[in-house]
């Protein structure tokens, strides 16, 4: 049994790296998914409402990607409720798309802070790592890492999909940062740079 593992693992790694390489250059559209909206506010802490921050960063990210010549589709551009199924359907109408969902986090332990990016596929993992690396280089805040997560919105989209958690609103320092337009602008720019890096 054990003798087969190294060969299999190597073959699998080669397959993974070649498919990521092929895919990485091929997306032409980015579907920006501002989390929550309308009746779904997301998390609320320190006077911040997640849905508003998600939309703000989404609109800023749209501007940065368009400036870099990327076609952008938004799942929402106003404070409206959009179901996860609708978000996936919007994305699934696009060919060669990358789906980027934007969120902010919260947890009962208020000491927890930082940025993290979730993925569900090997290509998604590659994009997630480039986005988080760019955020880590350009933003203040803890790098919590990238994580595999079988999130419904990621599962339902046929596009390569990642979900960015821009910070913990339940943490006082993260919340203070995310409350400023300057930080959200820098976050949007950093995400755009990470997305562009995953194309080449
Ligand atoms: Zn959220």
Boltz pocket constraint, residues with backbone or C-beta under 6 A from the ligand:
constraints:
  - pocket:
      binder: B
      contacts: [[A, 35], [A, 36], [A, 42], [A, 43], [A, 50], [A, 102], [A, 103], [A, 104]]
      max_distance: 6.0
